[in-house]
């Protein structure tokens, strides 16, 4: 990464303020990557929760996909060196809510073999219930509790 080379150069010159600015930029880039990864797994999680609600059934494949997505979100959000999380509850919920529209778009291709347009599918399911269910799964206290 170019930023690391710049940081090294600034540190060698003793430019602490410039170095700190680069460190902050690197932190922000890392945070954006974490958010993007969490959002990607949230789309998969929501997609299957939408399908479950719309079709009033589930499959082993959907259940496994839900569990795996939850585990990935939990793992991605954990800070490795502390007991905290990268995204606090409010921000995590915002990321999940942001993923919902993309999940509806994808689910429209799969629910009842693509029978519904995204707008129609949105009217068939309860967005708030689905997001609440996703958050409850993500916030389950331990990874072993992620059982449907």
trRosetta pair geometry for C-beta under 8 A, 3 or more apart (Angstrom, degrees):
i j d omega theta_ij theta_ji phi_ij phi_ji
1 4 4.7 90 73 0 94 102
1 5 7.4 -166 98 -3 54 84
1 26 8.0 105 124 -114 153 104
2 5 5.7 -58 -157 37 40 111
2 6 6.3 39 149 -19 71 105
3 6 5.6 -54 -148 38 33 112
3 7 6.2 38 152 -23 66 105
3 22 5.7 162 -171 -166 91 101
3 25 6.2 -145 -137 101 137 119
3 26 5.6 163 134 -76 143 96
3 29 7.5 -173 2 2 166 155
4 7 5.5 -50 -145 35 33 115
4 8 6.4 37 154 -21 64 103
4 26 7.7 81 -70 -98 71 136
5 8 5.7 -50 -149 34 31 113
5 9 6.4 32 152 -18 63 106
6 9 5.7 -56 -150 38 32 112
6 10 6.2 30 153 -18 67 107
6 22 5.7 -170 102 -114 108 144
7 10 5.8 -56 -145 38 30 110
7 11 6.2 29 156 -19 65 107
7 19 5.8 85 -150 -139 75 77
7 22 4.4 -166 -84 116 90 146
7 23 6.9 99 -123 -60 128 70
7 26 7.4 -6 -57 -35 144 137
8 11 5.8 -56 -147 37 28 110
8 12 6.3 28 155 -18 64 108
9 12 5.8 -56 -148 36 29 111
9 13 6.5 22 154 -12 63 109
10 13 5.8 -61 -149 42 31 108
10 15 4.3 -84 -165 68 84 112
10 18 4.4 -139 -145 105 134 113
10 19 4.4 178 114 -71 122 78
10 22 6.4 163 26 -1 151 140
11 14 7.5 42 -178 -74 32 25
11 15 7.5 -88 -65 51 23 70
11 19 5.2 83 -70 -104 75 138
13 18 8.0 -1 74 58 122 139
15 18 3.8 0 141 35 120 121
15 19 5.9 143 98 -25 73 88
16 19 5.5 -55 -142 37 31 114
16 20 6.3 32 159 -21 66 104
17 20 5.8 -53 -147 35 31 111
17 21 6.6 34 153 -22 63 103
18 21 5.7 -52 -152 31 33 114
18 22 6.7 31 151 -16 64 103
19 22 5.8 -56 -154 36 34 109
19 23 6.4 36 149 -21 67 105
20 23 5.4 -49 -145 35 36 115
20 24 6.4 39 154 -20 66 102
21 24 5.8 -52 -151 34 31 112
21 25 6.6 33 149 -19 62 105
22 25 5.5 -53 -150 36 35 114
22 26 6.4 36 151 -19 66 104
23 26 5.6 -53 -149 37 32 112
23 27 6.4 37 151 -22 64 103
24 27 5.5 -49 -148 33 33 115
24 28 6.5 34 153 -19 64 104
25 28 5.8 -54 -150 35 32 111
25 29 6.5 33 151 -19 64 105
26 29 5.6 -52 -147 35 33 113
26 30 6.4 35 153 -20 65 106
27 30 5.7 -57 -151 36 30 112
27 31 6.3 32 152 -20 65 107
28 31 5.6 -52 -146 35 32 114
28 32 6.4 35 154 -20 64 103
29 32 5.8 -53 -150 34 31 112
29 33 6.6 33 151 -19 63 104
30 33 5.7 -54 -153 34 33 113
30 34 6.5 33 150 -19 65 104
31 34 5.7 -53 -150 34 33 112
31 35 6.4 33 152 -18 66 105
31 86 6.7 176 -127 -175 77 115
32 35 5.7 -53 -147 38 33 112
32 36 6.2 35 153 -21 65 106
33 36 5.6 -53 -146 36 31 113
33 37 6.4 30 155 -18 64 105
34 37 5.9 -56 -149 36 30 110
34 38 6.3 28 154 -16 65 108
34 76 6.0 158 -154 166 81 99
34 77 7.3 114 176 -97 115 50
34 86 5.1 -64 146 138 159 165
34 87 7.4 -173 126 -33 119 103
35 38 5.8 -56 -145 39 30 110
35 39 6.1 32 155 -21 65 108
35 87 7.1 112 -94 -72 81 130
35 95 5.9 -143 -155 -109 85 129
36 39 5.7 -53 -146 36 28 112
36 40 6.5 33 153 -23 62 104
37 40 5.7 -52 -151 31 32 113
37 41 6.7 22 155 -9 64 104
37 72 7.8 -122 158 156 100 106
37 76 5.1 -156 109 -144 123 151
38 41 6.0 -60 -151 42 32 104
38 42 6.1 37 150 -25 67 109
38 73 5.4 81 -140 -133 82 84
38 76 5.4 -166 -73 100 83 137
38 77 6.3 67 -97 -64 131 95
38 87 6.9 -57 -6 3 175 148
38 92 7.3 -96 169 -134 148 77
38 95 5.4 21 109 149 118 152
39 42 5.3 -53 -143 36 32 116
39 43 6.6 42 154 -27 64 97
39 95 5.2 -116 -78 -175 83 97
39 98 6.3 -44 -125 91 118 112
39 99 4.9 -179 -160 -76 74 109
40 43 5.9 -46 -156 23 31 113
40 44 7.2 26 148 -12 60 102
40 99 8.0 -147 -58 -119 13 125
41 44 5.6 -52 -154 36 41 112
41 45 6.2 44 148 -21 69 105
41 69 4.6 160 -178 -156 89 81
41 72 4.6 -157 -115 93 152 121
41 73 4.9 -162 101 -60 135 87
41 76 7.2 167 11 7 144 144
42 45 5.4 -52 -144 39 35 115
42 46 6.0 31 158 -15 68 108
42 69 7.3 141 -81 172 23 119
42 73 6.5 84 -64 -94 76 133
42 95 6.2 163 -19 130 161 91
42 96 4.8 -146 -151 -113 137 64
42 99 3.8 146 105 27 113 169
42 103 7.6 -91 130 -53 72 128
42 134 6.9 73 -149 178 85 141
43 46 6.0 -58 -143 42 25 107
43 47 6.1 37 154 -30 62 107
43 99 4.6 -128 -66 -170 68 109
43 102 5.0 -42 -120 100 121 116
43 103 4.9 -167 -151 -71 61 85
43 106 6.8 83 171 11 105 145
44 47 5.6 -49 -146 28 28 119
44 48 6.9 18 160 -10 61 104
44 65 6.1 -122 165 171 107 105
44 69 4.6 -165 92 -96 109 134
44 103 7.9 -126 -34 -109 12 102
45 48 6.5 -70 -161 38 27 100
45 49 6.4 19 151 -13 66 112
45 65 7.9 -172 -93 135 44 83
45 66 5.9 86 -136 -135 70 64
45 69 3.9 -166 -65 118 88 143
45 70 6.3 104 -110 -58 129 69
45 73 7.1 -20 -35 -26 146 138
45 96 8.0 -51 78 -133 129 101
45 103 7.9 -54 72 -109 57 141
45 134 5.4 106 132 -133 123 109
45 137 7.3 -172 -162 81 129 140
45 138 7.8 33 -163 -61 169 102
46 49 5.5 -58 -142 42 35 111
46 50 6.0 41 156 -24 69 104
46 96 7.2 146 -59 -168 122 83
46 99 5.8 157 6 116 142 106
46 100 5.7 -138 -165 -108 159 58
46 103 3.6 -40 100 -124 116 171
46 107 7.9 -95 125 -41 79 127
46 130 6.3 77 -145 154 84 118
46 131 7.5 5 -112 -88 113 62
46 134 5.8 -17 -80 -79 77 147
47 50 5.9 -56 -152 33 25 112
47 51 6.6 22 151 -17 61 106
47 103 4.6 -136 -63 -152 66 89
47 106 5.1 -38 -112 92 123 122
47 107 5.1 -175 -146 -66 69 92
47 110 7.4 61 180 36 104 144
48 51 5.5 -48 -144 36 37 113
48 52 6.3 43 154 -23 65 101
48 62 4.4 158 -155 -160 114 91
48 63 8.0 -175 166 -58 139 25
48 65 5.2 157 -58 91 152 118
48 66 5.0 -129 93 -65 141 92
48 69 7.7 172 22 8 127 144
49 52 5.6 -48 -148 33 33 115
49 53 6.5 27 156 -14 64 106
49 66 6.8 103 -57 -112 81 120
49 130 4.9 134 125 -152 122 93
49 133 5.7 162 -148 91 138 129
49 134 6.0 -107 -15 -64 163 92
50 53 6.0 -61 -150 40 29 105
50 54 5.9 21 158 -15 67 114
50 103 5.9 154 -14 143 138 107
50 104 6.5 -177 -124 -96 160 58
50 107 4.2 -51 100 -104 137 166
50 111 7.2 -85 130 -61 96 127
50 121 7.2 49 174 162 123 118
50 125 5.5 -41 -144 -95 77 176
50 130 6.0 29 -76 -132 67 151
51 54 5.9 -58 -136 42 27 107
51 55 5.7 -3 174 8 66 116
51 62 6.2 -132 84 -121 128 139
51 107 5.7 -150 -58 -140 80 106
51 110 6.1 -40 -96 108 124 118
51 111 5.6 -158 -116 -85 73 85
52 55 6.8 -73 -135 51 16 89
52 56 7.7 67 166 -97 51 15
52 57 7.0 -129 -141 80 58 32
52 58 4.9 9 -117 -84 103 91
52 62 6.3 155 -63 149 97 148
53 56 7.3 15 -172 -72 27 53
53 125 4.7 91 104 -131 129 105
53 126 6.9 -123 -175 31 150 79
53 129 7.2 128 -111 98 148 121
53 130 6.2 -92 -11 -81 151 104
54 107 7.1 136 2 164 148 125
54 111 4.6 -21 108 -137 149 138
54 112 7.5 -110 138 -14 115 98
54 116 7.9 -118 -161 18 142 150
54 121 6.4 -20 -106 -152 145 91
54 124 5.4 61 -124 117 92 126
54 125 5.3 -56 -67 -65 86 110
55 111 6.2 -157 -49 -144 99 84
55 112 6.8 171 -94 -50 98 79
58 62 5.2 -130 -162 74 81 130
58 63 5.8 74 160 -53 126 95
58 148 7.5 -167 177 144 168 150
59 62 4.7 98 52 5 78 99
59 63 7.0 -143 92 -4 42 87
60 63 5.6 -57 -149 39 33 113
60 64 6.2 32 155 -18 68 106
61 64 5.9 -55 -146 37 28 108
61 65 6.3 28 154 -18 63 109
62 65 5.6 -58 -148 39 30 113
62 66 6.3 34 153 -22 66 104
63 66 5.7 -52 -149 33 30 112
63 67 6.4 27 154 -15 64 105
63 148 5.1 -120 -141 24 101 151
64 67 5.7 -54 -147 38 32 110
64 68 6.1 29 156 -17 67 109
65 68 5.8 -55 -142 40 28 109
65 69 6.2 30 158 -20 63 108
66 69 5.9 -58 -148 36 26 110
66 70 6.4 26 155 -18 63 107
66 137 7.0 -74 167 -164 102 164
66 148 6.3 68 87 -71 139 129
67 70 5.8 -58 -150 36 30 111
67 71 6.3 28 155 -18 66 107
67 146 5.1 128 -141 134 81 113
67 147 7.5 21 -104 -98 120 35
67 148 6.9 -101 -60 -29 97 101
68 71 5.7 -54 -146 37 32 111
68 72 6.3 31 155 -19 65 106
69 72 5.8 -56 -148 37 31 111
69 73 6.4 30 154 -18 65 105
70 73 5.8 -56 -148 36 30 109
70 74 6.3 30 155 -19 65 107
70 137 4.7 -93 -107 144 138 108
70 138 5.6 -144 -141 -88 85 56
70 140 7.4 32 172 24 136 116
70 146 4.8 171 99 -139 138 137
71 74 5.7 -54 -146 37 30 112
71 75 6.2 26 157 -16 65 109
71 143 5.8 68 -123 -151 90 107
71 146 6.1 -143 -61 42 84 166
72 75 5.8 -56 -143 40 29 109
72 76 6.0 28 159 -19 65 110
73 76 5.9 -56 -142 39 27 109
73 77 6.1 19 161 -14 64 114
73 138 5.3 -54 104 -126 136 109
74 77 6.2 -68 -148 40 24 105
74 78 6.7 29 156 -32 62 105
74 138 6.4 -180 -66 -159 82 66
74 143 5.9 174 102 -94 154 91
74 146 7.7 -128 -15 -56 145 137
75 78 6.0 -51 -151 19 31 113
75 143 7.7 42 -59 -98 88 133
76 86 7.7 -62 138 27 68 136
77 85 4.9 5 155 -157 96 104
77 86 5.4 -130 -152 36 56 94
77 87 5.6 -72 -136 35 108 95
77 92 6.7 26 -122 -103 147 122
78 85 6.3 -53 -101 -109 37 70
78 86 7.8 -3 45 -9 8 88
79 82 4.6 -6 104 54 131 89
79 83 7.6 7 62 58 106 12
79 84 4.8 21 17 74 134 77
79 85 6.3 -150 -15 -100 90 15
79 86 6.2 142 -67 -54 83 69
85 88 6.6 136 80 -84 112 39
85 92 7.6 -22 145 -55 141 129
87 91 4.3 -129 -163 96 94 113
87 92 4.4 128 119 -65 120 79
87 95 6.6 -25 -159 -9 164 137
88 91 5.4 84 55 17 70 103
88 92 6.9 -133 100 -9 30 95
89 92 5.7 -59 -144 36 26 112
89 93 6.3 26 159 -18 64 106
89 139 7.5 34 -118 -97 100 128
90 93 5.9 -55 -152 35 29 111
90 94 6.5 31 150 -21 63 105
91 94 5.4 -50 -149 33 36 115
91 95 6.5 39 151 -21 66 100
92 95 5.7 -51 -153 32 33 112
92 96 6.6 31 150 -16 65 105
92 135 7.5 120 118 -125 107 93
92 138 6.9 -173 163 129 131 147
93 96 5.6 -54 -149 38 34 111
93 97 6.2 36 152 -20 67 106
93 131 7.4 74 -157 169 85 114
93 135 5.9 12 -102 -100 89 132
94 97 5.6 -52 -144 38 31 112
94 98 6.3 36 153 -23 64 105
95 98 5.6 -53 -149 34 30 114
95 99 6.5 30 151 -21 63 106
96 99 5.7 -56 -152 34 33 113
96 100 7.1 54 147 -46 61 90
96 131 5.8 129 128 -147 116 91
96 134 5.5 165 -161 111 136 135
96 135 6.3 -163 48 -69 171 86
96 138 7.5 -129 -75 -11 138 155
97 100 5.7 -30 -161 -5 38 120
97 131 6.0 31 -88 -130 72 143
98 101 7.5 -50 180 18 39 100
99 102 5.8 -65 -164 46 53 109
99 103 5.8 55 142 -27 82 109
100 103 5.5 -59 -147 37 32 114
100 104 6.3 34 156 -21 68 102
100 127 6.3 63 -174 -151 146 103
100 130 7.4 120 -127 98 110 122
100 131 6.4 -38 -80 -77 131 108
101 104 5.8 -50 -150 32 31 111
101 105 6.6 35 150 -20 62 104
102 105 5.5 -50 -151 33 35 115
102 106 6.5 29 153 -14 66 105
103 106 5.8 -56 -147 41 32 107
103 107 5.9 32 155 -20 67 110
104 107 5.6 -55 -139 40 29 111
104 108 6.4 41 156 -33 62 100
104 118 5.0 90 133 -155 100 95
104 121 5.8 163 -165 95 90 118
104 122 5.5 27 -153 -75 146 88
105 108 6.0 -50 -157 19 27 115
105 109 7.8 22 148 -14 55 99
105 118 5.0 -14 -96 -95 56 135
106 109 6.1 -57 -169 28 41 110
106 110 7.0 13 147 -2 70 114
107 110 5.6 -75 -150 48 42 101
107 111 5.4 37 162 -26 85 108
107 121 6.1 167 102 167 105 154
108 111 6.5 -39 -117 30 27 105
108 114 6.8 55 142 -138 61 60
108 116 5.4 -109 -140 94 83 82
108 117 6.1 9 -160 -177 138 20
108 118 4.5 -86 -43 -74 150 60
108 120 7.7 105 -127 58 111 89
108 121 4.8 -139 -92 -8 85 147
109 114 4.9 -6 -153 -100 43 97
110 113 7.6 -21 -164 -96 30 22
110 114 6.9 34 -45 -62 17 67
111 114 7.5 116 59 -71 55 23
111 115 6.7 -85 106 39 78 91
111 116 5.9 -16 83 30 118 116
111 121 6.0 130 43 -120 149 123
112 115 4.0 -29 104 8 114 127
112 116 6.9 76 53 -11 114 93
116 120 4.2 -139 -160 91 98 115
116 121 4.2 126 117 -59 137 86
116 124 6.8 -77 -116 -4 164 139
117 120 4.7 90 52 8 77 105
117 121 7.0 -149 88 -6 36 89
118 121 5.7 -58 -144 39 30 111
118 122 6.3 39 155 -27 65 104
119 122 5.6 -50 -152 28 30 117
119 123 7.0 26 152 -16 60 104
120 123 5.9 -60 -159 34 34 109
120 124 6.8 32 147 -22 66 107
121 124 5.5 -56 -151 31 39 114
121 125 6.6 5 163 3 71 108
122 125 6.9 -75 -145 47 25 88
122 127 7.1 9 -157 -60 82 110
125 129 7.8 -130 169 60 80 108
125 130 6.2 33 156 -41 121 133
126 129 3.9 46 100 16 118 117
126 130 6.4 158 87 -17 64 86
127 130 5.9 -64 -151 37 28 109
127 131 6.2 20 159 -13 67 109
128 131 5.9 -56 -143 41 30 107
128 132 6.0 32 157 -19 65 109
129 132 5.7 -55 -144 39 28 112
129 133 6.2 30 155 -21 64 106
130 133 5.7 -53 -148 35 29 111
130 134 6.4 31 152 -20 63 105
131 134 5.6 -51 -147 35 34 113
131 135 6.3 32 155 -17 66 106
132 135 5.8 -56 -147 38 30 110
132 136 6.3 33 154 -22 65 105
133 136 5.7 -52 -147 34 31 112
133 137 6.5 30 154 -17 63 105
134 137 5.9 -59 -154 37 30 110
134 138 6.3 26 153 -17 66 109
135 138 5.6 -55 -143 39 33 110
135 139 5.9 17 162 -7 68 115
136 139 6.2 -65 -139 47 24 101
136 140 7.1 53 153 -56 59 80
137 140 6.0 -23 -161 -19 34 111
137 146 6.3 69 -170 -133 87 89
140 143 7.9 113 95 -100 105 22
140 145 4.1 -155 164 98 122 118
140 146 5.5 165 60 -75 148 66
141 145 5.9 64 51 6 73 153
142 145 5.1 104 61 -8 73 103
143 146 6.1 -31 -169 -1 48 114
